[in-house]
Amino acid sequence: MAATTPQRISTNPFRALLYELRAERAADGPYPRGELRPSLARTRRFERDPLPVLLEAHRSYGPVFTLRLLHAPFVFMLGPEANHYVTVAGASNFIWREGSFGDMIPLLGDGLLTTDGAYHRRQRRTMLPAFHRERIEAAAEVMLSEARDAIDRWELGEQLDLYGWTRQLALRIAMRALFGLDPDRGAAAEFDAAAEFERALSFYGKDYAVRLLRGPRTPWARMQRSRERLDRLIYSEIGRRRGTGSAHHGEDVLSLLLAAHDEDGQPLTERELRDQVMTLLFAGHDTTTSTVSFLFYELARKPQALARVLDEQDRVLPGGRAPTGSELWESLPELERCIAETLRLYPPAWIGPRRSLESFEFAGVHVPGGALVAYCAWASHRLPEVFPEPEAFVPDRFRPEARAEFPRGAYVPFGGGSRTCLGMRFGELEIKVIATIVLQRFRLELVPGRTMQFRRSPTLSPREGLPVTIRERGLPEVVGPDRIVSPHRSATA
């Protein structure tokens, strides 16, 4: 029997509010202890800076607790055991679509991120061949070509927003490597797709109360306009492929989707194709963009770590030689450890929201059925009992012998179990390519006087980008444990 398309969820915010009130009243038992009374101050604090709120609650209440945010009680489960329970051991008791991920449906539709059950399993099986290691390695040439072309336009002393630059680059790579789209021709060349994505995603970074607004000139209306422009690009390519008979001749994800049939032999509808493409374009550029930005932010502040990466490059890729796919996978362990530590500190998918189907017990605590439940990689990765000195950037945590000692569920930047990010290996390779090409030619220096601020919705990223100054390759002079002297400016903390 074919997996049926999921039922549409209303985008009316007041229906959603009513649904949560009814779900709480119907709960089959009490919620875990925590902060259950309504509090606008708590809600605002969580919206602006959730990490300390979650860590404080963990210290006060243990690994399972409730925070009422605006009108709804959210059950949070933190720590390695909790991560493993939600993503693996108890995964069958949770659904995504009716958790907070349902908020992404107006933009992404019914893609991998917003569906459950048989429909999700069918989608995942259809796309899995496109993410086998051999195909990902073949995409390395596209990644290298695009990265070199983008770097060639840099000039020493120039200041740029690394986050914005990487966003453009990662979207071009996703369009070419995942979907066979030429970003310089046809509909893809007519507008800035990366900017449209950013405009659409900015809706989810607004305060919750602002996201409730509808009507002209609201953030909702702007998100809808950006979605419509992106839809035109995607539907145009789908139509072109089917109209020219080139639908099934490529090895990219779109070709696989166009060739796919369900259990009854029916091809995917245009709407199903659109939803998968939109989801993968989002996942294929937003997480890479954030991780590259945070990686260079940390390397700019940690010259010792940067020195080890540069020494590795000089040994493995002498003379700035381009890396091969196998070298990117296996021969750059210092860089790989720096990326892993970056993902520990700044997991792009920082929270994993679900809804429980039935009541359950974890760590001696009852959680009712129908409750909003979330694990949080960002908070779990910063528990001092799991990662000593959790705020410090220490790539050696990920040496093989040290990583083997991690508790099960301790490190979950890409989720776990059957919902582990399908494009995880593609993203890791892309980050390695971009970092390698940049570091072979330049050093990126942080602009003084700026502090890192985060945007947390839908992914963790720098709120106002990451301005950097392009410098000659090499290391700044270290004059103390926390002080650096750049050849181009005075000492900075």
Secondary structure, DSSP 8 states (H G I E B T S, - for coil): ------------HHHHHHHHHHHHHT-SS---SEE-S--HHHHHHHHH-HHHHHHHHHHHH-SEEEEEETTEEEEEE-SHHHHHIIIIITGGGEESTTTGGGGGHHHH-SSGGG--HHHHHHHHHHHGGGGSHHHHHHHHHHHHHHHHHHHTT--TT-EEEHHHHHHHHHHHHIIIIIT---TTSGGGGSS-HHHHHHHHHHGGGS-HHHHT--STTSHHHHHHHHHHHHHHHHHHHHHHHHHHT-TTSSSSHHHHHHH-B-TTS-B--HHHHHHHHHHHHHHHHHHHHHHHHHHHHHHHH-HHHHHHHHHHHHHHSGGG----HHHHHHS-HHHHHHHHHHHHHS-SS-EEEEEESS-EEETTEEE-TT-EEEEEHHHHTT-TTTSSSTTS--GGGGSHHHHTTS-TTS--TT--GGGS-TTHHHHHHHHHHHHHHHHTTEEEEE-TT----EE-SSS-EETT--EEEEEESS--EEEETTEEE-TTS--B-
